[in-house]
């Protein structure tokens, strides 16, 4: 499959919402309960992605040759804010491609340290890409339930 990276457009909100909530809800029971996953996805709205972009986040989307969105990554000044791939497309290198693109963009802007606030199931993915867990904690999800997570960091000067 050919994967094309492109910038976010305002009309992409519904597709990003479907991928974002779909990936959250598909997270395995070994990490979070169904109630926790629903609380994590609670309140996501299609228009929220344009607001995030307007607030300073940068988005890159992975699409098929037919411009079907299959994943996205967003980042701000020094942090990967979100990285989500359609659950039907996971395991095909799309997340890795998106993460590298985001890191390269941050590096190009002079960022030397990337941070990620990660869900537990994604920790091993980020560790595979050179990130190191700096802390583990509980946070309140969008729906108000406490959820375990991790903070990770990676030097962007060593590549």
Secondary structure, DSSP 8 states (H G I E B T S, - for coil): ---EEEE--GGGHHHHHHHHHHHHHTS-TTTS-HHHHHHHHTT--TTHHHHHHHTT-EEEEEE-TT--EEEEEEE-SSEEEEEEE-GGGTTSSHHHHHHHHHHHHHHHTT--EEEEEEEGGGHHHHHHTT-EEEEEEEEE-TTS-EEEEEEEEEESS--
